[in-house]
Amino acid sequence: MPWKEQTAMSQKLEWIARLGYWDGTFARLCESFGISRVTGYQWRRRHAEGGKGGLQEGSRRPCRSPSLTPAHIVQQVLAVREEHPAWGGRKIHWRLKGQGHAKPPARRLQSAPTA
């Protein structure tokens, strides 16, 4: 007999379905699925607000990144790189510093991800 494959979404939906006819405590239902009560309350709220779509996993990407290099500096670095394709990070760093940038980016630039 093949194994029954379960996804996270199918487990959430099964938990929601059991919640409707469960006669035990909320904590016991959560325990039977191996989740905390906080997670159970979260799933119940998300399902009430958004139905099945509310149970989808959201993005874990942070909204902000304080160490991210500003876009205008990234553009300047790319302009220097285009002008001098053989230059590495150190030379680009010193070129921007020579152009009057008080805090040019480090030799290894952390730029915005291309999504």
All heavy atoms as an XYZ file, in Angstrom:
923
protein
N       0.847     -1.164      0.000
C       0.000      0.000      0.000
C       0.898      1.234      0.000
O       1.792      1.360      0.825
C      -0.889     -0.023      1.247
C      -1.705      1.221      1.402
S      -3.154      1.073      2.431
C      -2.532      0.850      4.053
N       0.670      2.189     -0.916
C       1.522      3.368     -0.980
C       1.250      4.314      0.189
O       0.166      4.331      0.757
C       1.134      4.013     -2.307
C      -0.238      3.533     -2.589
C      -0.329      2.172     -1.981
N       2.260      5.092      0.501
C       2.134      6.076      1.574
C       1.215      7.190      1.135
O       1.206      7.593     -0.017
C       3.494      6.679      1.916
C       4.413      5.725      2.592
C       5.368      4.968      2.004
C       4.443      5.414      3.976
N       6.012      4.206      2.931
C       5.465      4.465      4.163
C       3.728      5.837      5.078
C       5.774      3.937      5.401
C       4.044      5.320      6.314
C       5.053      4.376      6.462
N       0.432      7.681      2.057
C      -0.437      8.811      1.774
C       0.401     10.077      1.904
O       0.919     10.378      2.978
C      -1.611      8.857      2.751
C      -2.569      9.986      2.490
C      -3.698      9.973      3.489
C      -4.584     11.170      3.267
N      -5.592     11.300      4.306
N       0.563     10.786      0.796
C       1.383     11.981      0.804
C       0.555     13.165      1.290
O      -0.553     13.383      0.824
C       1.900     12.255     -0.608
C       3.152     13.062     -0.634
C       3.732     13.138     -2.023
O       4.022     12.089     -2.603
O       3.867     14.261     -2.513
N       1.104     13.901      2.257
C       0.395     15.060      2.789
C       1.244     16.303      2.632
O       2.438     16.285      2.918
C       0.073     14.865      4.276
C      -1.081     13.947      4.533
C      -1.507     14.048      5.992
O      -0.700     14.238      6.871
N      -2.805     13.935      6.215
N       0.610     17.358      2.189
C       1.275     18.641      2.114
C       0.873     19.450      3.345
O      -0.051     19.086      4.064
C       0.869     19.407      0.849
O      -0.542     19.666      0.914
C       1.194     18.611     -0.410
N       1.573     20.556      3.550
C       1.230     21.431      4.678
C      -0.193     21.955      4.509
O      -0.951     22.045      5.485
C       2.225     22.585      4.768
N      -0.576     22.277      3.273
C      -1.919     22.804      3.028
C      -2.981     21.744      3.321
O      -4.017     22.045      3.918
C      -2.044     23.305      1.587
C      -3.423     23.837      1.252
S      -3.983     25.148      2.345
C      -3.237     26.537      1.586
N      -2.727     20.489      2.925
C      -3.728     19.450      3.188
C      -3.890     19.211      4.686
O      -4.998     18.955      5.160
C      -3.362     18.146      2.464
O      -2.189     17.573      3.004
N      -2.807     19.326      5.438
C      -2.900     19.176      6.890
C      -3.682     20.329      7.509
O      -4.489     20.128      8.415
C      -1.513     19.094      7.509
C      -0.813     17.785      7.216
C       0.581     17.749      7.786
O       1.192     18.781      8.039
N       1.096     16.541      7.991
N      -3.461     21.540      7.012
C      -4.200     22.698      7.527
C      -5.692     22.541      7.248
O      -6.526     22.806      8.114
C      -3.695     23.988      6.889
C      -2.326     24.405      7.357
C      -1.873     25.648      6.611
C      -0.462     26.022      6.959
N      -0.010     27.226      6.241
N      -6.022     22.099      6.031
C      -7.425     21.928      5.674
C      -8.078     20.823      6.501
O      -9.236     20.934      6.905
C      -7.564     21.647      4.174
C      -7.228     22.827      3.262
C      -7.235     22.390      1.804
C      -8.192     23.980      3.485
N      -7.336     19.750      6.762
C      -7.866     18.673      7.597
C      -8.094     19.176      9.019
O      -9.100     18.857      9.651
C      -6.894     17.495      7.609
C      -7.402     16.307      8.382
C      -6.416     15.140      8.384
O      -5.508     15.116      7.537
O      -6.574     14.273      9.255
N      -7.174     20.008      9.528
C      -7.323     20.569     10.868
C      -8.561     21.463     10.940
O      -9.330     21.377     11.891
C      -6.056     21.364     11.226
C      -6.067     21.894     12.622
C      -5.666     21.243     13.748
C      -6.530     23.167     13.051
N      -5.832     22.047     14.838
C      -6.364     23.240     14.442
C      -7.060     24.277     12.399
C      -6.696     24.353     15.187
C      -7.403     25.389     13.138
C      -7.233     25.416     14.511
N      -8.765     22.300      9.907
C      -9.939     23.180      9.865
C     -11.218     22.346      9.824
O     -12.209     22.653     10.504
C      -9.864     24.134      8.648
C      -8.749     25.167      8.834
C     -11.189     24.816      8.387
C      -8.979     26.181      9.934
N     -11.207     21.265      9.023
C     -12.391     20.412      8.926
C     -12.709     19.764     10.280
O     -13.868     19.719     10.698
C     -12.181     19.337      7.859
N     -11.687     19.273     10.956
C     -11.911     18.647     12.269
C     -12.354     19.658     13.309
O     -13.076     19.318     14.238
C     -10.643     17.954     12.748
C     -10.427     16.643     12.080
C      -9.518     15.782     12.899
N      -9.102     14.645     12.122
C      -8.108     13.872     12.457
N      -7.408     14.114     13.542
N      -7.778     12.846     11.705
N     -11.935     20.893     13.136
C     -12.311     21.942     14.085
C     -13.822     22.109     14.130
O     -14.389     22.380     15.191
C     -11.642     23.265     13.684
C     -11.873     24.475     14.582
C     -11.311     24.214     15.977
C     -11.212     25.704     13.979
N     -14.484     21.882     12.997
C     -15.929     22.048     12.921
C     -16.707     21.040     13.753
O     -17.778     21.351     14.268
N     -16.215     19.822     13.884
C     -16.968     18.795     14.623
C     -16.208     18.256     15.841
O     -16.644     17.301     16.470
C     -17.376     17.645     13.708
C     -16.230     16.845     13.125
C     -15.650     15.802     13.833
C     -15.747     17.123     11.853
C     -14.612     15.065     13.306
C     -14.705     16.389     11.309
C     -14.144     15.362     12.043
O     -13.127     14.651     11.509
N     -15.109     18.881     16.206
C     -14.311     18.420     17.329
C     -15.052     18.704     18.631
O     -15.506     19.807     18.871
C     -12.961     19.145     17.313
C     -11.993     18.697     18.360
C     -11.704     19.337     19.522
C     -11.175     17.538     18.337
N     -10.766     18.651     20.229
C     -10.411     17.531     19.525
C     -11.005     16.484     17.446
C      -9.501     16.528     19.826
C     -10.100     15.501     17.746
C      -9.360     15.506     18.922
N     -15.197     17.679     19.488
C     -15.923     17.889     20.753
C     -14.982     18.011     21.946
O     -15.426     18.236     23.062
C     -16.954     16.781     20.987
C     -16.323     15.404     21.039
O     -15.111     15.293     20.804
O     -17.047     14.434     21.316
N     -13.685     17.877     21.701
C     -12.717     18.036     22.789
C     -12.267     19.484     22.902
O     -12.847     20.397     22.326
N     -11.202     19.678     23.639
C     -10.691     21.029     23.824
C      -9.883     21.459     22.603
O      -9.363     20.634     21.844
C      -9.786     21.117     25.067
O      -8.637     20.297     24.850
C     -10.527     20.681     26.319
N      -9.790     22.753     22.450
C      -9.011     23.329     21.350
C      -7.547     22.909     21.467
O      -6.909     22.544     20.480
C      -9.146     24.856     21.384
C      -8.546     25.555     20.210
C      -9.243     25.685     19.018
C      -7.270     26.099     20.284
C      -8.699     26.334     17.939
C      -6.716     26.748     19.198
C      -7.428     26.870     18.021
N      -7.038     22.932     22.703
C      -5.642     22.557     22.941
C      -5.385     21.109     22.542
O      -4.341     20.782     21.972
C      -5.286     22.779     24.402
N      -6.347     20.218     22.810
C      -6.191     18.798     22.477
C      -6.161     18.597     20.958
O      -5.398     17.783     20.448
C      -7.326     17.997     23.121
C      -7.219     16.500     22.987
C      -6.044     15.947     23.725
N      -6.147     16.310     25.127
C      -5.719     15.566     26.119
N      -5.141     14.445     25.876
N      -5.837     15.966     27.351
N      -6.984     19.342     20.238
C      -6.983     19.248     18.775
C      -5.634     19.701     18.220
O      -5.052     19.036     17.352
C      -8.110     20.091     18.169
C      -8.148     20.163     16.640
C      -8.384     18.782     16.041
C      -9.214     21.133     16.186
N      -5.145     20.803     18.731
C      -3.841     21.297     18.278
C      -2.745     20.289     18.597
O      -1.868     20.031     17.764
C      -3.535     22.645     18.924
S      -4.635     23.963     18.397
N      -2.812     19.714     19.778
C      -1.827     18.721     20.200
C      -1.858     17.497     19.289
O      -0.820     16.935     18.947
C      -2.104     18.321     21.646
C      -1.088     17.392     22.251
C      -1.463     17.042     23.678
O      -1.626     17.973     24.489
O      -1.596     15.837     23.968
N      -3.055     17.086     18.872
C      -3.158     15.899     18.012
C      -2.530     16.132     16.632
O      -2.146     15.183     15.966
C      -4.624     15.479     17.854
O      -5.337     16.413     17.074
N      -2.421     17.385     16.218
C      -1.787     17.710     14.939
C      -0.341     18.150     15.105
O       0.328     18.453     14.129
C      -2.586     18.808     14.216
C      -3.724     18.271     13.410
C      -4.907     17.895     14.018
C      -3.619     18.126     12.040
C      -5.959     17.390     13.282
C      -4.657     17.626     11.293
C      -5.836     17.252     11.913
N       0.105     18.239     16.349
C       1.498     18.614     16.601
C       1.770     20.090     16.394
O       2.882     20.461     16.010
N       0.763     20.941     16.628
C       0.951     22.383     16.490
C       0.640     23.046     17.830
O      -0.034     22.471     18.677
C       0.066     22.993     15.380
C      -1.422     22.802     15.695
C       0.412     22.405     14.025
C      -2.356     23.543     14.763
N       1.121     24.256     17.989
C       0.836     24.982     19.231
C      -0.551     25.613     19.142
O      -1.116     25.767     18.055
C       1.887     26.071     19.461
O       1.743     27.096     18.502
N      -1.091     25.997     20.283
C      -2.396     26.668     20.283
C      -2.313     27.994     19.553
O      -3.252     28.387     18.875
C      -2.870     26.898     21.718
C      -3.355     25.637     22.389
C      -3.882     25.913     23.770
N      -2.979     26.851     24.450
C      -3.345     27.635     25.456
N      -4.561     27.618     25.894
N      -2.473     28.424     26.034
N      -1.178     28.685     19.673
C      -1.003     29.962     18.972
C      -1.134     29.753     17.470
O      -1.825     30.506     16.780
C       0.368     30.590     19.333
C       0.637     31.817     18.493
C       0.436     30.915     20.804
N      -0.504     28.705     16.955
C      -0.612     28.385     15.537
C      -2.044     28.026     15.181
O      -2.554     28.436     14.136
C       0.338     27.233     15.169
O       1.680     27.622     15.498
C       0.255     26.886     13.704
N      -2.718     27.288     16.041
C      -4.110     26.930     15.804
C      -5.006     28.159     15.718
O      -5.845     28.268     14.812
N      -4.838     29.085     16.636
C      -5.619     30.322     16.598
C      -5.305     31.121     15.331
O      -6.187     31.718     14.717
C      -5.343     31.180     17.834
C      -5.966     30.636     19.090
C      -5.188     30.339     20.200
C      -7.339     30.424     19.179
C      -5.751     29.838     21.360
C      -7.913     29.925     20.335
C      -7.121     29.636     21.424
O      -7.692     29.140     22.562
N      -4.042     31.102     14.932
C      -3.630     31.810     13.722
C      -4.302     31.197     12.486
O      -4.837     31.920     11.646
C      -2.112     31.714     13.596
C      -1.455     32.857     12.904
C       0.056     32.738     13.029
O       0.619     31.651     12.829
N       0.717     33.834     13.360
N      -4.265     29.880     12.381
C      -4.900     29.212     11.242
C      -6.399     29.474     11.227
O      -6.971     29.721     10.172
C      -4.653     27.710     11.296
C      -3.261     27.284     10.974
C      -2.202     28.078     10.629
C      -2.761     25.952     10.981
N      -1.090     27.331     10.429
C      -1.404     26.013     10.634
C      -3.327     24.726     11.256
C      -0.613     24.880     10.538
C      -2.529     23.593     11.167
C      -1.190     23.678     10.805
N      -7.032     29.408     12.396
C      -8.481     29.628     12.470
C      -8.833     31.048     12.021
O      -9.765     31.254     11.243
C      -8.966     29.384     13.893
C     -10.492     29.459     14.011
C     -10.964     29.071     15.373
N     -10.583     30.105     16.350
C     -10.931     30.078     17.615
N     -11.623     29.050     18.095
N     -10.562     31.034     18.426
N      -8.059     32.039     12.478
C      -8.307     33.429     12.094
C      -8.088     33.638     10.603
O      -8.903     34.248      9.924
C      -7.386     34.364     12.889
C      -7.555     35.841     12.527
C      -6.544     36.733     13.231
N      -5.164     36.304     13.143
C      -4.377     36.505     12.089
N      -4.837     37.134     11.035
N      -3.128     36.070     12.092
N      -6.978     33.102     10.081
C      -6.685     33.260      8.648
C      -7.755     32.603      7.782
O      -8.122     33.122      6.736
C      -5.320     32.666      8.323
C      -4.177     33.488      8.842
C      -2.859     32.840      8.496
N      -1.748     33.595      9.038
C      -0.507     33.163      9.051
N      -0.206     31.969      8.550
N       0.452     33.903      9.560
N      -8.247     31.446      8.213
C      -9.291     30.765      7.449
C     -10.591     31.556      7.499
O     -11.303     31.659      6.508
C      -9.501     29.344      7.979
C     -10.458     28.551      7.163
N     -11.782     28.419      7.510
C     -10.309     27.870      6.005
C     -12.397     27.680      6.606
N     -11.524     27.336      5.686
N     -10.911     32.123      8.652
C     -12.131     32.925      8.777
C     -12.057     34.181      7.915
O     -13.056     34.592      7.321
C     -12.357     33.306     10.239
N     -10.878     34.779      7.815
C     -10.715     36.011      7.038
C     -10.591     35.776      5.544
O     -11.113     36.556      4.747
C      -9.474     36.775      7.524
C      -9.620     37.375      8.890
C      -8.323     37.997      9.403
O      -7.292     37.907      8.701
O      -8.353     38.556     10.506
N      -9.884     34.708      5.150
C      -9.592     34.531      3.731
C      -9.947     33.188      3.151
O      -9.570     32.897      2.012
N     -10.644     32.339      3.891
C     -10.988     31.016      3.383
C      -9.743     30.176      3.145
O      -8.733     30.325      3.835
N      -9.811     29.320      2.141
C      -8.686     28.440      1.839
C      -7.444     29.251      1.453
O      -6.331     28.905      1.810
C      -9.075     27.483      0.702
C      -8.007     26.487      0.346
C      -8.476     25.557     -0.755
C      -7.371     24.609     -1.159
N      -7.763     23.717     -2.233
N      -7.655     30.348      0.733
C      -6.526     31.190      0.324
C      -5.811     31.834      1.500
O      -4.625     32.146      1.423
N      -6.518     32.048      2.596
C      -5.904     32.636      3.770
C      -4.916     31.716      4.460
O      -4.099     32.167      5.263
N      -4.992     30.430      4.143
C      -4.075     29.466      4.754
C      -2.766     29.322      3.983
O      -1.859     28.628      4.429
C      -4.753     28.094      4.872
C      -5.951     28.032      5.819
C      -6.597     26.657      5.736
C      -5.532     28.342      7.241
N      -2.672     29.967      2.811
C      -1.439     29.893      2.025
C      -0.295     30.537      2.802
O      -0.482     31.485      3.536
C      -1.601     30.641      0.689
C      -2.557     30.006     -0.273
C      -1.995     28.735     -0.889
O      -0.789     28.523     -0.925
N      -2.882     27.886     -1.362
N       0.897     29.995      2.611
C       2.069     30.564      3.263
C       2.365     31.923      2.639
O       2.367     32.071      1.430
C       3.289     29.655      3.076
C       3.249     28.403      3.917
C       3.355     28.696      5.401
O       4.127     29.585      5.798
O       2.658     28.021      6.173
N       2.624     32.905      3.483
C       2.984     34.235      3.011
C       4.482     34.338      2.795
O       5.250     33.445      3.149
N       4.876     35.437      2.231
C       6.297     35.675      2.001
C       6.999     35.903      3.330
O       6.482     36.572      4.215
C       6.481     36.889      1.104
O       7.843     37.213      1.002
N       8.189     35.364      3.456
C       8.980     35.561      4.666
C      10.045     36.630      4.446
O      10.877     36.881      5.308
C       9.643     34.254      5.089
C       8.625     33.211      5.502
C       9.299     31.884      5.806
N       8.314     30.873      6.086
C       7.914     30.554      7.308
N       8.407     31.183      8.334
N       7.025     29.612      7.485
N       9.996     37.242      3.283
C      10.966     38.264      2.950
C      10.708     39.503      3.814
O       9.578     39.953      3.942
C      10.839     38.624      1.479
C      11.840     39.644      1.021
C      11.667     39.914     -0.450
N      12.558     40.982     -0.855
C      12.517     41.571     -2.017
N      11.616     41.189     -2.903
N      13.343     42.528     -2.309
N      11.750     40.089      4.382
C      11.542     41.277      5.205
C      11.062     42.456      4.369
O      11.377     42.552      3.189
C      12.921     41.554      5.805
C      13.883     40.827      4.962
C      13.145     39.680      4.329
N      10.302     43.330      4.989
C       9.793     44.516      4.292
C      10.904     45.517      4.028
O      10.891     46.214      3.013
C       8.693     45.183      5.121
S       7.254     44.143      5.337
N      11.844     45.617      4.943
C      12.949     46.553      4.796
C      14.258     45.841      5.104
O      14.276     44.851      5.808
C      12.808     47.726      5.786
C      11.582     48.542      5.619
C      11.541     49.726      6.587
N      11.608     49.322      7.992
C      12.546     49.740      8.857
N      13.491     50.541      8.472
N      12.525     49.346     10.108
N      15.331     46.399      4.570
C      16.659     45.905      4.887
C      17.543     47.119      5.147
O      17.939     47.823      4.220
C      17.219     45.074      3.738
O      18.518     44.632      4.050
N      17.846     47.418      6.400
C      18.584     48.630      6.709
C      20.001     48.663      6.136
O      20.560     49.723      5.931
C      18.617     48.664      8.238
C      18.283     47.307      8.674
C      17.493     46.658      7.579
N      20.581     47.522      5.833
C      21.944     47.503      5.310
C      21.992     47.512      3.784
O      23.065     47.443      3.200
C      22.681     46.270      5.833
O      22.062     45.104      5.347
N      20.854     47.620      3.143
C      20.792     47.603      1.690
C      21.360     48.888      1.108
O      21.078     49.983      1.595
C      19.335     47.438      1.249
C      19.082     47.059     -0.194
C      19.623     45.666     -0.463
C      17.589     47.057     -0.459
N      22.171     48.776      0.083
C      22.754     49.938     -0.572
C      21.665     50.688     -1.330
O      20.906     50.079     -2.074
C      23.862     49.488     -1.551
O      24.823     48.723     -0.827
C      24.540     50.671     -2.191
N      21.579     52.010     -1.152
C      20.546     52.783     -1.855
C      20.676     52.657     -3.373
O      21.774     52.497     -3.915
C      20.803     54.221     -1.408
C      21.574     54.110     -0.135
C      22.366     52.847     -0.237
N      19.550     52.768     -4.046
C      19.498     52.544     -5.493
C      20.366     53.535     -6.260
O      21.007     53.164     -7.257
C      18.058     52.618     -5.978
N      20.431     54.804     -5.825
C      21.221     55.790     -6.573
C      22.714     55.481     -6.504
O      23.451     55.710     -7.464
C      20.920     57.220     -6.097
C      21.424     57.539     -4.720
N      20.752     57.157     -3.585
C      22.539     58.179     -4.309
C      21.429     57.575     -2.521
N      22.523     58.193     -2.936
N      23.179     54.907     -5.405
C      24.591     54.518     -5.304
C      24.853     53.283     -6.147
O      25.891     53.173     -6.805
C      25.001     54.307     -3.831
C      24.942     55.648     -3.103
C      26.378     53.686     -3.726
C      25.364     55.610     -1.666
N      23.892     52.355     -6.171
C      24.029     51.170     -7.026
C      24.168     51.606     -8.480
O      25.013     51.082     -9.217
C      22.824     50.216     -6.840
C      22.869     49.098     -7.859
C      22.804     49.636     -5.440
N      23.365     52.591     -8.897
C      23.445     53.093    -10.278
C      24.818     53.701    -10.557
O      25.377     53.514    -11.642
C      22.334     54.115    -10.533
C      20.948     53.522    -10.531
C      20.791     52.415    -11.566
O      21.311     52.491    -12.665
N      20.081     51.368    -11.189
N      25.388     54.430     -9.596
C      26.713     55.018     -9.786
C      27.786     53.942     -9.886
O      28.703     54.041    -10.710
C      27.024     55.987     -8.643
C      26.171     57.229     -8.677
C      26.366     58.093     -7.454
O      26.998     57.682     -6.481
N      25.809     59.304     -7.493
N      27.670     52.925     -9.062
C      28.630     51.811     -9.124
C      28.538     51.131    -10.485
O      29.559     50.835    -11.130
C      28.376     50.801     -7.983
C      29.174     49.528     -8.202
C      28.714     51.410     -6.640
N      27.315     50.909    -10.956
C      27.142     50.254    -12.259
C      27.669     51.125    -13.396
O      28.201     50.613    -14.396
C      25.664     49.901    -12.477
C      25.117     48.821    -11.535
C      23.616     48.631    -11.763
C      25.859     47.519    -11.703
N      27.537     52.444    -13.249
C      28.066     53.352    -14.282
C      29.589     53.268    -14.337
O      30.187     53.211    -15.426
C      27.614     54.778    -14.003
N      30.240     53.249    -13.170
C      31.703     53.109    -13.134
C      32.100     51.749    -13.685
O      33.066     51.625    -14.451
C      32.238     53.307    -11.699
C      33.723     52.991    -11.619
C      31.974     54.721    -11.221
N      31.342     50.726    -13.342
C      31.637     49.364    -13.828
C      31.525     49.289    -15.348
O      32.324     48.648    -16.012
C      30.680     48.380    -13.173
C      30.687     46.977    -13.740
C      31.902     46.212    -13.382
N      31.823     45.788    -11.999
C      32.766     45.093    -11.404
N      33.832     44.746    -12.068
N      32.650     44.759    -10.159
N      30.528     49.986    -15.902
C      30.352     49.982    -17.362
C      31.486     50.737    -18.043
O      31.956     50.334    -19.108
C      29.011     50.632    -17.718
C      28.620     50.429    -19.168
C      27.215     50.921    -19.435
O      26.312     50.606    -18.643
O      27.042     51.624    -20.451
N      31.932     51.814    -17.405
C      33.032     52.612    -17.964
C      34.353     51.854    -17.899
O      35.190     51.956    -18.798
C      33.131     53.927    -17.178
C      34.111     54.922    -17.740
C      34.131     56.195    -16.912
O      33.122     56.505    -16.253
O      35.181     56.861    -16.916
N      34.553     51.103    -16.824
C      35.799     50.347    -16.614
C      35.443     48.904    -16.250
O      35.482     48.519    -15.083
C      36.616     50.976    -15.484
C      36.969     52.405    -15.705
N      37.980     52.799    -16.540
C      36.409     53.543    -15.206
C      38.048     54.121    -16.548
N      37.092     54.600    -15.742
N      35.131     48.060    -17.241
C      34.665     46.700    -16.943
C      35.708     45.813    -16.253
O      35.348     44.861    -15.575
C      34.295     46.127    -18.305
C      34.681     47.113    -19.320
C      35.110     48.364    -18.654
N      36.979     46.127    -16.382
C      38.015     45.289    -15.786
C      38.255     45.622    -14.316
O      38.947     44.868    -13.623
C      39.324     45.428    -16.569
N      37.699     46.722    -13.827
C      37.939     47.129    -12.448
C      37.165     46.253    -11.484
O      36.034     45.843    -11.746
C      37.513     48.572    -12.236
C      38.493     49.585    -12.770
C      39.562     49.349    -13.565
C      38.460     50.985    -12.530
N      40.211     50.512    -13.857
C      39.551     51.546    -13.226
C      37.631     51.818    -11.805
C      39.824     52.899    -13.203
C      37.904     53.161    -11.788
C      39.002     53.702    -12.485
N      37.769     46.023    -10.341
C      37.111     45.266     -9.292
C      36.505     46.187     -8.244
O      36.457     47.415     -8.400
N      36.072     45.595     -7.170
C      35.402     46.337     -6.119
C      36.264     47.383     -5.442
O      35.792     48.469     -5.096
N      37.549     47.083     -5.255
C      38.429     48.040     -4.577
C      38.605     49.316     -5.387
O      38.513     50.418     -4.849
C      39.791     47.410     -4.300
C      39.763     46.524     -3.071
C      41.137     46.047     -2.733
N      41.393     44.879     -3.584
C      42.543     44.255     -3.682
N      43.582     44.694     -3.023
N      42.676     43.205     -4.445
N      38.850     49.166     -6.686
C      39.048     50.355     -7.517
C      37.765     51.170     -7.633
O      37.805     52.402     -7.600
C      39.542     49.962     -8.916
C      40.996     49.631     -8.953
C      41.484     49.510    -10.376
C      42.957     49.186    -10.411
N      43.448     49.054    -11.782
N      36.633     50.488     -7.753
C      35.358     51.208     -7.837
C      35.110     51.952     -6.520
O      34.676     53.112     -6.520
C      34.207     50.247     -8.167
C      34.378     49.709     -9.590
C      32.862     50.942     -8.017
C      33.398     48.637     -9.972
N      35.406     51.311     -5.398
C      35.255     51.936     -4.082
C      36.080     53.220     -4.013
O      35.582     54.281     -3.608
C      35.692     50.947     -2.995
C      35.769     51.511     -1.623
N      34.677     51.591     -0.799
C      36.812     52.032     -0.928
C      35.038     52.141      0.353
N      36.335     52.407      0.299
N      37.356     53.146     -4.422
C      38.230     54.319     -4.341
C      37.836     55.381     -5.367
O      37.986     56.576     -5.091
C      39.697     53.911     -4.494
C      40.166     53.206     -3.270
C      40.495     51.885     -3.156
C      40.317     53.759     -1.970
N      40.841     51.578     -1.867
C      40.749     52.725     -1.106
C      40.136     55.030     -1.426
C      40.997     52.921      0.238
C      40.397     55.220     -0.082
C      40.815     54.175      0.737
N      37.324     54.988     -6.513
C      36.872     55.971     -7.495
C      35.700     56.777     -6.938
O      35.668     58.001     -7.039
C      36.468     55.270     -8.803
C      35.706     56.129     -9.811
C      36.457     57.383    -10.289
N      37.614     57.095    -11.090
C      37.637     57.091    -12.413
N      36.561     57.364    -13.089
N      38.753     56.809    -13.040
N      34.723     56.099     -6.333
C      33.572     56.799     -5.752
C      34.015     57.682     -4.579
O      33.498     58.789     -4.410
C      32.504     55.798     -5.293
C      31.775     55.044     -6.410
C      30.829     54.020     -5.825
C      31.036     55.996     -7.313
N      34.969     57.214     -3.811
C      35.475     58.021     -2.704
C      36.168     59.268     -3.247
O      36.020     60.357     -2.699
C      36.428     57.195     -1.841
C      36.700     57.800     -0.501
C      37.340     56.801      0.419
C      37.351     57.412      1.810
N      37.583     56.427      2.819
N      36.903     59.116     -4.333
C      37.573     60.248     -4.971
C      36.590     61.234     -5.594
O      36.910     62.411     -5.767
N      35.397     60.774     -5.938
C      34.377     61.645     -6.518
C      33.610     62.402     -5.438
O      32.688     63.140     -5.746
C      33.403     60.840     -7.376
C      34.007     60.316     -8.653
C      33.033     59.450     -9.438
O      31.977     59.067     -8.944
N      33.397     59.138    -10.669
N      33.966     62.203     -4.179
C      33.356     62.979     -3.114
C      32.315     62.256     -2.290
O      31.662     62.877     -1.447
N      32.139     60.981     -2.475
C      31.194     60.232     -1.650
C      31.805     60.032     -0.263
O      32.899     59.489     -0.131
C      30.875     58.871     -2.269
C      30.074     58.959     -3.514
N      28.727     59.174     -3.505
C      30.442     58.882     -4.814
C      28.278     59.220     -4.746
N      29.310     59.050     -5.563
N      31.103     60.497      0.748
C      31.609     60.385      2.115
C      31.670     58.924      2.558
O      32.626     58.499      3.199
C      30.731     61.186      3.071
N      30.627     58.154      2.229
C      30.581     56.740      2.604
C      30.260     55.906      1.374
O      29.128     55.490      1.169
C      29.506     56.509      3.671
C      29.948     56.846      5.077
C      28.887     56.499      6.080
C      28.946     55.023      6.391
N      28.008     54.619      7.428
N      31.249     55.640      0.530
C      30.967     54.769     -0.613
C      30.700     53.357     -0.115
O      31.083     52.999      1.002
C      32.247     54.835     -1.449
C      33.306     55.211     -0.489
C      32.647     56.043      0.561
N      30.032     52.544     -0.914
C      29.752     51.178     -0.468
C      31.042     50.390     -0.277
O      32.086     50.738     -0.807
C      28.908     50.595     -1.606
C      29.169     51.461     -2.774
C      29.526     52.809     -2.250
N      30.937     49.359      0.497
C      32.088     48.495      0.735
C      32.542     47.872     -0.574
O      31.848     47.932     -1.594
C      31.716     47.408      1.736
N      33.695     47.272     -0.539
C      34.226     46.677     -1.771
C      33.340     45.570     -2.305
O      33.314     45.300     -3.489
C      35.634     46.166     -1.517
C      36.584     47.305     -1.208
C      37.951     46.786     -0.972
N      37.967     45.843      0.140
C      38.832     45.876      1.124
N      39.758     46.794      1.157
N      38.796     44.989      2.078
N      32.590     44.943     -1.402
C      31.616     43.929     -1.824
C      30.238     44.546     -1.667
O      29.724     44.676     -0.582
C      31.726     42.670     -0.962
C      33.027     41.937     -1.208
C      33.051     40.637     -0.476
N      32.015     39.775     -1.031
C      31.521     38.730     -0.404
N      31.924     38.430      0.785
N      30.591     37.989     -0.970
N      29.623     44.908     -2.758
C      28.353     45.639     -2.759
C      27.189     44.700     -2.503
O      27.077     43.650     -3.133
C      28.161     46.335     -4.106
C      26.895     47.109     -4.318
C      26.854     48.305     -3.379
C      26.784     47.574     -5.747
N      26.332     45.068     -1.568
C      25.091     44.322     -1.327
C      23.983     45.101     -2.006
O      23.565     46.137     -1.543
C      24.791     44.200      0.168
C      23.515     43.472      0.448
C      23.185     43.480      1.945
O      23.946     43.959      2.753
N      22.036     42.946      2.277
N      23.527     44.609     -3.134
C      22.514     45.347     -3.896
C      21.157     44.704     -3.718
O      21.010     43.613     -3.193
C      22.890     45.374     -5.370
O      22.901     44.057     -5.879
N      20.144     45.405     -4.210
C      18.774     44.920     -4.119
C      18.616     43.683     -4.995
O      19.152     43.621     -6.100
C      17.806     46.002     -4.577
N      17.898     42.663     -4.518
C      17.680     41.463     -5.327
C      16.772     41.780     -6.507
O      15.879     42.620     -6.426
C      17.010     40.493     -4.369
C      16.428     41.337     -3.293
C      17.264     42.577     -3.216
N      17.023     41.121     -7.608
C      16.174     41.313     -8.791
C      15.073     40.286     -8.736
O      15.293     39.094     -8.892
C      16.994     41.142    -10.085
O      17.644     39.867    -10.036
C      18.034     42.237    -10.216
N      13.876     40.744     -8.464
C      12.734     39.834     -8.290
C      11.941     39.677     -9.540
O      11.904     40.326    -10.463
C      11.828     40.327     -7.179
